[in-house]
Amino acid sequence: MDWRNCIRSGWKMTGDPHLTTQVVKYIDYILSHQNSNGWLGPDCCDPWPRFPLLLALTQYAEVNTSDTRTVPAIRKFLHLLDSQLNTNPLSSWAQYRWQDLVLSIWWMYENYPNGEQSFLLQLAAKAHNQGFDWSAWTASSNFPKVPCTGSCLSLATHGVNFGQAMKDTAVWYRYSNDPSLLQKANQRVSMIDTYHGQASGMFSCSEHLAGLDPSQGTETCTVVETMFSFEVLFSVFGNISFVERYEQLAYNALPAALTPDQWAHVYLQQDNQINSMHCSPNIYVSDGPDSNIFGLEPNYGCCTVNFPQGWPKFVSHLYYKTSDNGILAAAYGPSIVNTELNGNRVQINLNTNYPFGETLSFTITSATAFPFHLRIPTWAVNPIIQVGSGTATPVPPGQIYKVSVPEGTTSITLQLPMTVRIDTRYNNGISVYRGPLLYALKIGTKMTSTHHYAFNSDDWVITATTPWNYALVINSTDPASSFKFVQGNLGPLPFSPDGSPVSLTVDGKIVDSWDISSNAAAVPPVSPVSSSHPSQQVQLIPFGSTSLRVAEFPFIKG
């Protein structure tokens, strides 16, 4: 089934008039200063910065249909670019990020072809043929299976490039319908997880692919771009693994990169991050000593302008229109969507504490009957669905489940029971999950501002005030029984160390041999380990609620 038509709402997600004013101000300037030949922005030879601009313009055009300048401006630029590529083929960043250009070409093809379908298809093919062949590179001996340093470094090993490129198979499938592209997409996910994967669902990249050490970093830009890639992969291929991945990133890696008020972010987040400060020496393969501080623009300013895309893109990929004239609830979160099916109004109101809670309560009001599809997560244990006052029915996990929604108002309750899961990680260590959330050690912190900017923006040094080098004591025959789940109240800042509504408690012991190396947590010792220290109860909270954390632990057999 084709899920590719996600339900979007642009700035209408919030209705914030200040955001609207800002967007219109800058879009108006860009459109009114387009060169007569069609070029957008400052004069320069590299077309790549226009690719993200085109994505912004297409979203603006969807929301502000009354601005008749936008589509002609895009069309004029594409014609200019087409002629330029005949003599100046894609190179540098543009060559590695060609798929973002083709996304906008598809948008024009499907919404405003203007009789130029052949031209748009030809331009898409030209960009693809001039672009870097990511699938071939991933399958070759050039793909690094260890941290990438020295002569290994290239634009292909650059983390953000790789995160953006993970969607290229889906982008090109819409042109070629080549069934092998799904296999190539899955192969790339498997390769990056096997050799560079992190417990959060991300891969290490500091600044380049950096191996399995959980103290290596992941750039915040890469989190946002990888989320978007999985959103595109799911919208084209429809595989549940892709939507579960972008939901995992949204509820773990993205909030972990931000302070609770989102006035500061970290350039490189670490799965095992025991400090946030100027680190010299550091363990990063190619990034600088300020990469793990929280601030306005630590290390580079790119993430400052990129991280705000993460949540809006995630929200715009919660629901999809389907090829059977229905709607799919793919990823979950408290939400209201208003849309139309065949000219009939449909409203879906989801009341839930997910990802912290197990119950999803949908209220659907529709002027027409339609099929409503729901993703049943693969991790759900004995999930149950109830439609109206009907009988509660077990549903199979790991599938898309269809409900026939009649005209009028319908209530649907989906129960997604969550249990603790243990995943084996680097050096036979473990990570702990419950539902869509990764859990990490709650470390006591001290935050010190080192520089104040405008408004509420600061650079922060964060240091640990409690021990971090624990091994978890795990029951050998029933690991999940080692943990006690604690449910609290959902407050205004659930992604904060003191605001998390859920936690796990488990016995742990200090491991003296697990120390600091190059201002970071050393590689976890090979498990199982031993410790002469007494057991003490330690608290784990959601990864996204932490600023400092340990998420990959050695363990002691209990």
C-alpha positions as CSV (number, residue, x, y, z in Angstrom):
1,M,0.0,0.0,0.0
2,D,1.3,3.5,-0.9
3,W,1.6,5.8,2.1
4,R,3.5,8.5,0.3
5,N,1.0,11.3,0.8
6,C,1.7,12.4,4.3
7,I,-0.7,14.9,5.8
8,R,1.1,18.2,6.3
9,S,0.2,21.6,7.9
10,G,3.4,23.7,7.8
11,W,3.3,26.6,10.3
12,K,-0.4,25.7,10.8
13,M,0.8,23.1,13.3
14,T,1.0,25.9,15.9
15,G,-0.8,28.8,14.4
16,D,1.8,31.0,16.0
17,P,1.5,34.5,14.3
18,H,5.1,35.3,15.2
19,L,6.4,32.3,13.2
20,T,4.1,33.2,10.3
21,T,5.5,36.7,10.2
22,Q,9.1,35.4,10.3
23,V,8.5,32.9,7.5
24,V,6.7,35.4,5.2
25,K,9.4,38.0,5.8
26,Y,12.3,35.9,4.6
27,I,10.4,34.1,1.9
28,D,9.3,37.5,0.5
29,Y,12.8,38.7,0.5
30,I,14.1,35.6,-1.3
31,L,11.4,35.6,-3.9
32,S,11.6,39.4,-4.6
33,H,15.4,39.1,-5.0
34,Q,15.5,36.2,-7.5
35,N,17.9,37.0,-10.3
36,S,16.4,37.6,-13.7
37,N,18.0,34.4,-15.0
38,G,16.3,32.4,-12.2
39,W,19.2,32.0,-9.7
40,L,18.1,32.1,-6.0
41,G,20.3,33.6,-3.4
42,P,23.9,35.0,-3.4
43,D,26.0,34.5,-6.5
44,C,28.2,31.4,-6.2
45,C,29.0,28.3,-8.2
46,D,27.6,25.6,-5.8
47,P,23.9,24.9,-6.2
48,W,23.6,22.8,-3.0
49,P,22.4,25.6,-0.6
50,R,19.4,25.9,-3.0
51,F,18.3,22.3,-2.4
52,P,17.2,22.9,1.2
53,L,15.7,26.2,0.1
54,L,13.6,24.4,-2.5
55,L,12.3,22.1,0.2
56,A,11.3,25.2,2.2
57,L,9.7,26.9,-0.8
58,T,7.6,23.8,-1.6
59,Q,6.3,23.6,2.0
60,Y,5.6,27.4,1.9
61,A,3.6,26.9,-1.4
62,E,1.5,24.1,0.2
63,V,0.4,26.3,3.0
64,N,0.3,29.8,1.4
65,T,-1.4,28.9,-1.9
66,S,-2.4,32.6,-2.4
67,D,1.3,33.6,-3.0
68,T,1.4,33.0,-6.8
69,R,5.2,33.8,-7.0
70,T,6.5,30.6,-5.4
71,V,5.9,28.0,-8.0
72,P,7.1,30.1,-10.9
73,A,10.2,31.0,-9.0
74,I,11.0,27.3,-8.4
75,R,10.3,26.5,-12.1
76,K,12.5,29.3,-13.3
77,F,15.4,28.1,-11.1
78,L,15.0,24.5,-12.2
79,H,15.3,25.5,-15.9
80,L,18.4,27.5,-15.1
81,L,19.9,24.6,-13.1
82,D,19.2,22.2,-15.9
83,S,21.2,24.3,-18.3
84,Q,24.1,24.8,-15.9
85,L,24.4,21.1,-15.2
86,N,25.2,20.5,-18.9
87,T,28.5,22.3,-18.5
88,N,29.0,22.2,-14.7
89,P,27.9,18.8,-13.4
90,L,27.1,18.3,-9.7
91,S,30.2,18.3,-7.5
92,S,31.2,18.7,-3.9
93,W,28.2,18.8,-1.4
94,A,25.6,19.0,-4.2
95,Q,26.9,15.7,-5.7
96,Y,26.4,13.9,-2.4
97,R,23.1,15.5,-1.6
98,W,21.4,15.2,-5.0
99,Q,18.4,13.4,-3.5
100,D,17.1,16.6,-1.8
101,L,17.0,18.3,-5.2
102,V,15.1,15.4,-6.7
103,L,12.5,15.5,-3.9
104,S,11.6,19.0,-5.0
105,I,11.5,18.0,-8.6
106,W,9.0,15.2,-7.7
107,W,6.9,17.8,-5.9
108,M,6.7,20.0,-9.0
109,Y,6.0,16.9,-11.1
110,E,3.1,15.8,-9.0
111,N,1.6,19.2,-8.1
112,Y,2.5,21.8,-10.8
113,P,3.8,20.0,-13.9
114,N,2.6,22.7,-16.2
115,G,2.9,20.4,-19.2
116,E,6.6,19.9,-18.4
117,Q,6.6,16.3,-17.1
118,S,9.2,15.2,-19.6
119,F,11.5,18.1,-18.6
120,L,11.2,17.3,-14.9
121,L,11.8,13.6,-15.4
122,Q,14.9,14.4,-17.5
123,L,16.2,16.8,-14.8
124,A,15.6,14.2,-12.1
125,A,17.5,11.6,-14.1
126,K,20.4,14.1,-14.7
127,A,20.7,14.9,-11.0
128,H,20.7,11.2,-10.2
129,N,23.3,10.3,-12.9
130,Q,25.6,13.1,-11.8
131,G,25.1,12.3,-8.1
132,F,27.2,10.1,-5.9
133,D,26.2,6.4,-6.0
134,W,25.6,5.7,-2.3
135,S,24.4,2.2,-2.7
136,A,27.5,1.1,-4.6
137,W,29.8,2.8,-2.1
138,T,28.1,1.2,0.9
139,A,28.4,-2.2,-0.7
140,S,32.1,-1.7,-1.6
141,S,35.3,-2.2,0.4
142,N,35.5,1.6,0.7
143,F,32.7,1.6,3.3
144,P,34.5,2.0,6.7
145,K,34.0,-0.8,9.2
146,V,36.0,1.0,11.9
147,P,36.3,4.6,13.0
148,C,37.2,6.7,9.9
149,T,40.4,8.7,10.2
150,G,43.2,10.0,8.0
151,S,42.9,9.0,4.4
152,C,39.5,7.4,5.0
153,L,37.8,10.8,5.5
154,S,35.7,11.9,2.6
155,L,32.4,13.5,1.8
156,A,30.9,10.0,1.8
157,T,32.0,9.3,5.4
158,H,30.6,12.6,6.5
159,G,27.8,11.9,9.0
160,V,25.2,14.4,7.8
161,N,25.8,13.4,4.2
162,F,25.2,9.8,5.0
163,G,22.1,10.6,7.0
164,Q,20.7,12.6,4.2
165,A,21.6,9.9,1.6
166,M,19.7,7.1,3.4
167,K,16.6,8.2,1.6
168,D,18.1,8.2,-1.9
169,T,16.8,4.7,-2.7
170,A,13.2,5.8,-2.0
171,V,13.6,9.1,-3.9
172,W,14.9,7.2,-7.0
173,Y,12.3,4.4,-6.7
174,R,9.7,6.9,-7.6
175,Y,11.4,7.2,-11.0
176,S,12.6,3.7,-11.7
177,N,10.2,1.4,-9.8
178,D,13.3,-0.8,-9.3
179,P,12.4,-3.4,-6.6
180,S,16.1,-3.9,-5.7
181,L,16.1,-0.4,-4.2
182,L,14.3,-1.5,-1.1
183,Q,16.8,-4.2,-0.6
184,K,19.6,-1.7,-1.0
185,A,17.9,0.6,1.6
186,N,17.7,-2.2,4.1
187,Q,21.3,-3.2,3.4
188,R,22.5,0.3,4.1
189,V,20.6,0.4,7.4
190,S,22.1,-2.9,8.3
191,M,25.6,-1.8,7.5
192,I,25.5,1.4,9.4
193,D,23.9,-0.3,12.4
194,T,26.5,-3.1,12.4
195,Y,29.6,-1.0,12.2
196,H,28.6,2.4,13.6
197,G,25.2,2.0,15.3
198,Q,24.4,3.5,18.7
199,A,21.7,2.5,21.2
200,S,19.7,5.6,20.5
201,G,18.9,4.4,17.0
202,M,21.5,6.8,15.5
203,F,25.0,6.1,14.2
204,S,28.2,7.7,15.3
205,C,29.6,10.6,13.3
206,S,32.1,12.9,14.9
207,E,32.3,14.5,12.2
208,H,32.7,11.3,10.2
209,L,31.6,7.7,10.8
210,A,33.2,6.8,14.1
211,G,32.6,3.2,15.0
212,L,30.7,1.5,17.9
213,D,32.2,3.2,20.9
214,P,29.2,4.7,22.8
215,S,31.4,7.7,23.8
216,Q,31.8,8.7,20.1
217,G,29.4,11.5,19.1
218,T,26.5,12.0,16.8
219,E,25.9,15.4,15.2
220,T,22.5,16.9,15.9
221,C,22.2,17.8,12.2
222,T,22.6,14.1,11.5
223,V,19.8,13.2,13.9
224,V,17.4,15.6,12.1
225,E,18.4,14.5,8.6
226,T,18.3,10.8,9.4
227,M,14.8,11.2,10.8
228,F,13.7,12.8,7.6
229,S,15.4,10.1,5.5
230,F,13.4,7.4,7.4
231,E,10.2,9.4,6.9
232,V,10.8,9.5,3.2
233,L,11.7,5.8,3.2
234,F,8.5,4.9,4.9
235,S,6.4,7.2,2.8
236,V,7.6,5.3,-0.4
237,F,8.2,1.8,0.7
238,G,5.8,1.4,3.6
239,N,8.0,-0.8,5.7
240,I,7.2,-0.6,9.5
241,S,10.9,-0.8,10.3
242,F,11.3,2.7,8.8
243,V,8.5,4.4,10.7
244,E,9.6,2.8,14.0
245,R,13.1,4.1,13.4
246,Y,12.1,7.7,12.9
247,E,9.8,7.5,15.9
248,Q,12.7,6.1,17.9
249,L,14.9,9.0,16.9
250,A,12.2,11.6,17.6
251,Y,11.7,10.3,21.1
252,N,15.3,9.6,22.0
253,A,18.1,11.1,20.0
254,L,16.4,14.4,19.1
255,P,15.4,15.6,22.6
256,A,18.7,14.3,24.1
257,A,20.4,16.9,21.9
258,L,18.5,19.8,23.3
259,T,18.0,21.5,26.7
260,P,14.5,21.2,27.9
261,D,13.7,24.8,26.9
262,Q,15.4,24.3,23.5
263,W,17.5,27.4,23.9
264,A,20.7,25.3,23.7
265,H,21.7,22.2,21.8
266,V,24.8,20.0,21.7
267,Y,26.8,19.6,18.5
268,L,27.7,16.0,19.3
269,Q,25.6,13.9,21.6
270,Q,27.0,10.7,23.1
271,D,25.2,7.6,24.2
272,N,27.6,7.6,27.1
273,Q,28.0,11.3,27.9
274,I,29.5,12.0,31.3
275,N,30.3,15.7,30.8
276,S,29.6,18.6,28.6
277,M,32.6,20.9,28.5
278,H,35.7,21.9,26.6
279,C,37.5,18.6,26.1
280,S,41.1,18.7,25.1
281,P,42.2,16.0,24.4
282,N,39.0,14.4,23.0
283,I,38.1,11.1,21.3
284,Y,36.4,12.5,18.3
285,V,37.6,11.4,14.9
286,S,37.6,14.9,13.4
287,D,35.7,17.3,15.6
288,G,36.9,20.0,18.0
289,P,37.1,20.3,21.8
290,D,33.8,22.2,22.2
291,S,31.7,19.7,20.3
292,N,29.8,18.3,23.3
293,I,28.9,21.5,25.1
294,F,25.4,22.7,25.0
295,G,25.1,26.2,23.6
296,L,24.0,28.6,20.9
297,E,26.3,27.2,18.1
298,P,28.9,24.9,19.6
299,N,31.7,23.7,17.2
300,Y,29.7,24.7,14.0
301,G,26.5,26.8,13.6
302,C,24.8,24.4,11.2
303,C,22.8,22.5,13.9
304,T,21.5,25.8,15.3
305,V,19.4,26.4,12.2
306,N,18.7,22.7,11.5
307,F,17.5,21.2,14.7
308,P,14.2,23.2,14.6
309,Q,13.2,21.1,11.6
310,G,13.2,17.9,13.6
311,W,9.9,18.2,15.5
312,P,7.8,19.8,12.6
313,K,8.9,17.1,10.1
314,F,8.1,14.4,12.6
315,V,4.7,15.8,13.3
316,S,4.0,16.1,9.6
317,H,4.7,12.4,9.2
318,L,2.4,11.1,12.0
319,Y,-0.5,10.6,9.6
320,Y,-0.7,9.6,5.9
321,K,-3.4,9.4,3.3
322,T,-3.5,5.9,1.7
323,S,-4.1,4.5,-1.7
324,D,-7.5,3.0,-0.6
325,N,-8.8,6.5,0.2
326,G,-8.1,6.1,3.9
327,I,-5.8,7.4,6.6
328,L,-2.9,5.8,8.4
329,A,-1.8,6.6,11.9
330,A,1.9,5.7,11.5
331,A,3.8,7.3,14.3
332,Y,2.1,8.3,17.6
333,G,1.9,11.3,19.8
334,P,-0.9,13.6,21.2
335,S,-2.3,15.2,18.1
336,I,-5.2,16.6,16.2
337,V,-5.4,16.4,12.4
338,N,-8.0,18.0,10.2
339,T,-8.2,16.9,6.6
340,E,-10.5,15.9,3.8
341,L,-11.3,12.7,2.0
342,N,-13.2,13.1,-1.3
343,G,-14.2,16.6,-0.2
344,N,-15.5,15.4,3.1
345,R,-14.1,16.7,6.4
346,V,-12.3,14.4,8.7
347,Q,-10.9,15.1,12.2
348,I,-8.8,12.7,14.2
349,N,-8.1,13.6,17.8
350,L,-5.5,11.4,19.6
351,N,-5.4,11.7,23.3
352,T,-2.4,9.9,24.8
353,N,0.6,10.1,27.0
354,Y,2.6,8.1,24.4
355,P,5.6,7.5,24.3
356,F,5.4,7.5,28.1
357,G,2.0,5.8,28.3
358,E,0.5,2.7,26.7
359,T,-3.0,3.9,25.9
360,L,-4.0,5.7,22.7
361,S,-7.5,7.0,22.6
362,F,-8.7,8.2,19.1
363,T,-11.8,10.2,18.5
364,I,-12.7,10.4,14.8
365,T,-15.3,12.6,13.4
366,S,-16.0,12.1,9.7
367,A,-18.6,13.1,7.2
368,T,-17.9,9.9,5.3
369,A,-16.9,6.3,6.0
370,F,-13.3,5.4,5.4
371,P,-10.6,2.8,6.2
372,F,-8.4,3.8,9.2
373,H,-5.0,2.1,9.4
374,L,-3.0,1.9,12.6
375,R,0.6,0.8,13.1
376,I,1.0,-1.9,15.7
377,P,4.6,-1.6,17.0
378,T,6.8,-4.7,16.8
379,W,7.7,-4.3,20.5
380,A,4.1,-4.3,21.8
381,V,3.2,-7.3,24.0
382,N,-0.3,-8.6,23.5
383,P,-1.7,-5.3,22.0
384,I,-5.5,-4.9,22.1
385,I,-7.9,-2.6,20.1
386,Q,-11.4,-1.6,20.9
387,V,-13.7,0.2,18.5
388,G,-16.5,2.1,20.3
389,S,-18.3,-0.2,22.8
390,G,-17.3,-3.3,20.9
391,T,-15.3,-6.2,22.1
392,A,-11.6,-5.6,22.8
393,T,-9.7,-7.6,20.2
394,P,-6.1,-8.8,20.2
395,V,-4.1,-7.4,17.2
396,P,-0.8,-8.8,15.9
397,P,2.3,-6.7,16.6
398,G,4.5,-5.6,13.7
399,Q,1.7,-5.0,11.3
400,I,-0.6,-2.3,9.9
401,Y,-4.2,-3.0,11.2
402,K,-7.2,-1.7,9.4
403,V,-10.5,-0.5,11.0
404,S,-13.6,0.5,9.0
405,V,-14.6,3.9,10.4
406,P,-18.3,4.8,9.7
407,E,-19.7,8.2,9.1
408,G,-20.2,10.2,12.3
409,T,-18.1,10.0,15.5
410,T,-16.1,6.9,16.4
411,S,-13.9,6.1,19.3
412,I,-11.0,3.7,19.0
413,T,-8.8,2.7,22.0
414,L,-5.5,1.0,21.3
415,Q,-3.5,-0.6,24.1
416,L,0.2,-1.1,23.5
417,P,1.6,-2.9,26.6
418,M,5.3,-2.1,27.1
419,T,7.8,-4.4,28.8
420,V,11.5,-4.0,29.4
421,R,13.8,-5.3,26.6
422,I,17.5,-5.8,26.8
423,D,19.7,-5.3,23.7
424,T,23.3,-6.6,23.5
425,R,25.7,-3.8,22.6
426,Y,29.5,-3.1,22.3
427,N,31.8,-5.4,24.3
428,N,28.8,-7.5,25.2
429,G,27.3,-4.6,27.2
430,I,23.6,-3.9,27.4
431,S,21.1,-1.2,26.7
432,V,17.6,-1.1,28.2
433,Y,14.4,-0.3,26.4
434,R,10.7,-0.1,27.3
435,G,8.3,0.6,24.5
436,P,9.8,3.2,22.1
437,L,12.1,4.6,24.7
438,L,15.7,3.9,25.5
439,Y,16.5,4.3,29.2
440,A,19.8,5.8,30.5
441,L,21.4,6.4,33.9
442,K,20.2,9.6,35.5
443,I,23.3,11.5,36.5
444,G,23.3,14.4,38.9
445,T,24.4,17.6,37.1
446,K,25.7,21.1,37.7
447,M,25.1,23.6,34.9
448,T,27.3,26.7,34.6
449,S,26.8,29.4,32.0
450,T,30.1,30.3,30.2
451,H,28.6,32.9,27.9
452,H,25.2,34.6,27.6
453,Y,23.8,35.7,24.3
454,A,20.5,37.4,23.5
455,F,17.2,36.3,25.0
456,N,17.6,33.0,26.9
457,S,20.5,31.7,25.0
458,D,23.7,30.6,26.8
459,D,26.7,28.3,26.4
460,W,26.7,25.7,29.2
461,V,29.3,23.6,30.9
462,I,27.6,20.6,32.5
463,T,29.5,18.4,35.0
464,A,28.5,15.3,36.8
465,T,27.8,15.4,40.5
466,T,27.1,11.7,41.0
467,P,28.9,8.5,39.9
468,W,28.4,7.3,36.4
469,N,30.5,4.1,36.1
470,Y,27.9,1.5,37.2
471,A,27.5,-2.0,36.0
472,L,23.9,-3.2,36.2
473,V,23.1,-6.4,38.1
474,I,21.0,-8.5,35.7
475,N,19.1,-11.7,36.5
476,S,20.6,-14.3,34.1
477,T,17.5,-16.2,33.5
478,D,15.0,-13.4,33.4
479,P,16.7,-10.1,32.7
480,A,13.5,-8.0,32.6
481,S,12.7,-9.0,36.2
482,S,15.8,-7.0,37.3
483,F,14.0,-3.7,36.6
484,K,11.1,-2.0,38.4
485,F,9.0,0.4,36.4
486,V,7.9,3.6,38.1
487,Q,5.0,5.6,36.6
488,G,4.6,9.3,37.6
489,N,2.6,12.2,36.3
490,L,3.1,13.8,32.9
491,G,4.2,17.4,33.4
492,P,5.0,20.3,31.0
493,L,8.7,19.2,30.4
494,P,8.8,15.4,30.2
495,F,12.0,15.5,28.3
496,S,14.0,16.9,31.2
497,P,16.0,15.1,34.0
498,D,13.5,16.1,36.7
499,G,10.4,16.2,34.6
500,S,10.4,12.6,33.2
501,P,7.1,10.9,34.1
502,V,8.6,7.4,33.9
503,S,11.7,5.7,35.2
504,L,13.2,2.3,35.9
505,T,15.1,1.2,39.0
506,V,17.7,-1.5,39.0
507,D,20.6,-2.6,41.2
508,G,24.0,-1.5,40.1
509,K,27.6,-1.6,41.3
510,I,30.5,0.8,40.8
511,V,33.2,-0.6,38.4
512,D,36.5,0.9,39.5
513,S,38.3,-0.1,36.3
514,W,35.8,1.8,34.1
515,D,37.4,5.2,34.1
516,I,37.8,8.4,32.0
517,S,39.8,8.4,28.8
518,S,40.4,11.6,26.8
519,N,37.8,13.4,28.8
520,A,35.1,10.8,28.0
521,A,33.9,7.6,29.4
522,A,36.3,4.9,28.4
523,V,35.0,2.0,26.3
524,P,32.8,-0.2,28.6
525,P,34.7,-3.2,29.9
526,V,33.8,-6.5,28.4
527,S,30.8,-8.0,30.1
528,P,30.0,-9.8,32.3
529,V,32.2,-7.9,34.9
530,S,32.7,-8.2,38.6
531,S,32.8,-5.5,41.3
532,S,33.7,-5.5,45.0
533,H,31.4,-2.6,45.7
534,P,28.0,-3.2,47.4
535,S,24.9,-3.1,45.3
536,Q,22.8,0.1,45.3
537,Q,19.7,1.1,43.5
538,V,20.2,3.3,40.5
539,Q,17.6,5.2,38.5
540,L,17.2,5.1,34.7
541,I,15.1,7.6,32.9
542,P,14.3,8.1,29.2
543,F,17.4,8.9,27.1
544,G,15.7,12.0,25.7
545,S,15.2,13.3,29.2
546,T,18.9,13.4,30.0
547,S,21.7,15.9,29.4
548,L,24.4,13.6,30.8
549,R,23.9,9.9,30.7
550,V,25.1,6.3,30.3
551,A,23.0,4.2,28.0
552,E,25.4,1.3,27.2
553,F,26.3,-0.5,30.4
554,P,28.5,-3.4,31.4
555,F,26.5,-5.9,33.5
556,I,27.1,-8.3,36.4
557,K,25.3,-11.6,36.5
558,G,22.7,-11.6,39.2
